[in-house]
């Protein structure tokens, strides 16, 4: 089935009563179904609330600039406008904060200011920011072995790894992040985390994990020395979250609510998807509004704002740089569950498949949030064009 951009006539997914086009359980995250699903997670997956609390909302002042006609490049390198690029790259919401004020804000595809949108792997950075708060209080030591907090992992590939190895995704645990293979480890995460059913053609002998911790306990193999190399593996964030839960005695949604969301002055409560054991899927199950993602980015830009330790953020910006961290970030690196754009700006990025991004740049005092529904898990050309557009926006607002 064809996926649809914002300027195209779109199929009536989940419209009518009863709806005529219901996303298939195995493919709800693919185009065109994700164009509806990423804004309606609570309607078809179990979730747990990340309560915003009773506090006042942090007002975002307006200093709006019409950037629709800003010249940028499209994914092929041809001239287009910012509005044209946002359409080409299946954008649902786009926000630019300059000096903490709303400079540019656009919604598409039925999204509005109250819509919760799936974050995918931007959830990793949210989770790790709360980890930084706990580490700052001395509740968790990043240098300690993982087994200090989760002794059960002594019988897994994490034996001998430090918590910092988990934070930086440099453990030697064998884990396949092959999104298109339902039998890969990340495919098993979809089943264990409650996102997908067992594939109907599944080998009856194959033992599918029933929840996330069961999957973690089944990852027995270590393929390289811990700390030897970076390899992007989503399961590391879930190990991190289980450490946080074990230390505090609280579930992740409560931790994110108490330590972060209630202190941000958010507009709306957020939510996490949860597995069959009630565990919030830390590696990608977080959902929030466009502006609340912006508030989170602004908190990081404000060096933690007294919430996240400033030294944690400074350490995060100092990832070790090397080749081949990511095809769309040729000078990038990874540290504490954040991407770092390059060693000069040390701008931080939260990134998720299907085109989710928060870009945080101290040099330009700018936060950019893009929520998207690419037809496929990744599109390097879209990501490169988007990052070039971020720099064009920064130049226009300088």
TAURTA-V608993 format. One record per pair of residues at least 24 apart in sequence whose C-alpha atoms are under 8 Angstrom apart, sorted by the first residue. I is the first residue (numbers start at 1). GAP is how many residues later the second one is. Records with the same first field share a line. If there is no record, write none. Layout:
I->GAP + GAP
//
This chain:
1->30 + 31
2->29 + 30
3->28 + 29 + 372
4->27 + 28 + 86
5->82 + 83 + 84 + 85
6->81 + 84 + 85 + 102 + 103
7->80
25->171 + 172
26->170 + 171 + 173
30->344 + 345 + 346 + 347
31->342 + 343 + 344 + 345
32->343
34->339 + 341
35->74 + 338
38->79 + 80 + 335
39->72 + 76 + 77 + 78 + 79
40->76 + 77
41->76 + 77 + 232
45->149 + 150 + 228 + 229
46->148 + 227 + 228 + 229
47->224 + 225 + 226 + 227 + 233
48->205 + 223 + 224 + 225 + 226 + 232
49->204 + 220 + 221 + 222 + 223
50->203 + 204 + 206 + 207 + 211 + 219 + 220 + 221 + 222
51->203 + 206 + 210 + 211 + 218 + 219 + 220
52->205 + 209 + 210 + 213 + 214 + 215 + 216 + 217 + 218
53->204 + 208 + 209 + 216
54->208
55->207 + 208 + 210
56->209
57->207 + 208 + 209 + 210
58->206 + 207 + 208 + 209
59->206
60->40 + 41 + 42
61->39 + 40 + 41
62->39 + 40 + 41
63->38 + 39 + 40
64->38 + 39 + 40
65->38 + 39
66->38
67->37 + 326
70->323
71->321
72->316 + 317 + 320
73->312 + 315 + 316
74->308 + 311
75->306 + 307 + 309 + 310
76->305
77->308
82->307
85->300 + 301
89->266 + 283 + 285 + 293
90->282 + 283 + 284
91->279 + 280 + 281 + 282
92->278 + 279 + 280 + 281
93->197 + 276 + 277 + 278 + 279
94->196 + 274 + 275 + 276 + 277
95->195 + 196 + 199 + 272 + 273 + 274 + 275
96->270 + 271 + 272 + 273
97->197 + 201 + 269 + 270 + 271
98->266 + 267 + 268 + 269 + 299
99->266 + 267
100->198 + 265 + 266
113->176 + 177 + 178
114->153 + 154 + 175
115->173 + 174 + 175
116->154 + 171 + 172 + 173 + 174
117->170 + 171 + 172 + 173 + 254
118->166 + 167 + 168 + 169 + 170
119->165 + 166 + 167 + 168 + 169 + 233 + 237 + 252
120->163 + 164 + 165 + 166 + 231 + 232 + 233 + 236
121->113 + 162 + 163 + 164 + 229 + 230 + 231 + 232 + 235
122->162 + 164 + 228 + 229 + 230 + 234 + 235 + 236
123->159 + 160 + 161 + 162 + 163
124->113 + 158 + 159 + 160 + 213 + 214 + 226
125->211 + 212 + 213 + 225
126->130
127->110 + 114 + 129 + 155
128->39 + 109 + 112 + 208 + 209
129->179
130->125 + 126 + 129 + 130 + 178
131->109 + 113
132->176 + 177 + 180
133->126 + 174 + 175 + 176
134->110
136->173 + 176
139->108
140->104 + 107
146->97
149->94 + 97 + 98
150->92 + 93 + 96
152->65
153->64
155->62 + 65
156->60 + 61 + 62 + 63 + 64 + 65
157->62 + 63 + 64 + 65
158->62 + 64
160->66
161->65
163->77
164->172
165->61 + 62
166->70 + 71 + 73 + 74
167->69 + 70 + 73 + 168 + 169 + 170
168->62 + 166 + 167 + 168 + 169
169->61 + 62 + 63 + 64 + 67 + 168
170->56 + 57 + 58 + 59 + 60 + 61
171->53 + 54 + 55 + 56 + 57 + 58 + 59
172->50 + 51 + 52 + 53 + 54 + 55 + 56 + 57
173->46 + 47 + 48 + 49 + 50 + 51 + 53
174->45 + 46 + 47 + 48 + 49
175->44 + 58 + 60
176->57
177->55 + 56 + 57
179->198
186->48 + 49
188->27
189->26 + 46
192->83 + 84
193->81 + 82 + 83 + 88
194->80 + 81 + 82
210->66
211->64 + 65 + 66
212->26 + 63 + 67
230->95
234->49
235->48
236->47
237->45 + 46 + 100
238->43 + 44 + 45
241->41
251->28 + 29
252->27 + 28 + 30
253->27
259->48
260->47
263->44
264->31 + 32 + 35
266->26 + 29
267->24 + 25
268->24
284->68
290->79 + 81
293->65 + 76
294->64 + 73 + 74 + 75
297->61 + 62 + 63 + 70
298->62 + 69
300->60
301->59 + 60 + 61 + 64 + 66
317->29 + 30 + 31
318->25 + 28
327->53
328->52 + 53 + 55 + 56
329->55
353->24 + 25
354->24 + 25
355->24 + 28
364->30 + 34
366->28
//
